Amino acid sequence: MPAPYRPDDQQIRDRRDVGSRILSLRRQADLTQERLGERAGVDRRTIGRIENGLIPPTLDQLGAIARAIGVPLWRLFRDE
């Protein structure tokens, strides 16, 4: 049986970077995790885990989060 998947250090840093940008953009939009979750159709706890880099968001979740915040998807990956 293969060993369970474990992200490498760069993947963990990338998750944290994206999560940090989501947190910052959410705050700029004056949204709580709960309100963002409602708008994006993503559970509030999942929003928190994504923002803290604990779980990798799916592309669908990222798209929904970006739309709910009102920014283009690329803003979740790069500062303007």
Summary of the structure (lengths in Angstrom):
residues: 80
radius of gyration: 12.9
end to end distance: 44.4
largest distance: 46.9
contacts: 202
relative contact order: 0.18
helix: 64%
strand: 0%
